[in-house]
Structures are given as structure tokens and as C-alpha cells.
Amino acid sequence: MNRCLGWAALVMLGILLGVASSSHQTSKADDPAVDAANVEVVAELKEIKTQLKEINEHLRTGVTKTIAVMNP
């Protein structure tokens, strides 16, 4: 009885490992066009980061800049 249970457990383990490994997909490299778009996005994010740093510096110093627009 113990032998049967051992073989059944071993078979079930093999099946579970087979199912788990069959769903794994290998990654593929992106197209160069996608990489160029990513470079543009990264450049925009860096610009936003510098702008946020400037805003934070102004907020910490307490210096405010007011723009008043008057309609004629």
C-alpha cells in the first residue's frame, strides 16, 4: 500500500511540475521602434523630474511667483 501511495505521489508531482513549466513563456526582444519610443518617454520623464525638483525648491524656500492677468 505504501508503494502505491509513493508512486501515486510521484506521478502527481510530475504532472504538477509539467503543468507549471508548460505555462512558462520565454521573453522576446522588443523591436527597435519600441526602443526609440521608450527613449523619448524617458527623456520626457527626466524633464518632468527636473521641473518637479524646481517646484519643490520654490515651495521649500517660501518664494512664490504670482502671475496676474487682467482683461482690458
C-alpha positions, 0 to 999 in steps of 0.5 A: 500500500505504501508503494502505491501511495509513493508512486501515486505521489510521484506521478502527481508531482510530475504532472504538477511540475509539467503543468507549471513549466508548460505555462512558462513563456520565454521573453522576446526582444522588443523591436527597435521602434519600441526602443526609440519610443521608450527613449523619448518617454524617458527623456520626457520623464527626466524633464518632468523630474527636473521641473518637479525638483524646481517646484519643490525648491520654490515651495521649500524656500517660501518664494512664490511667483504670482502671475496676474492677468487682467482683461482690458 
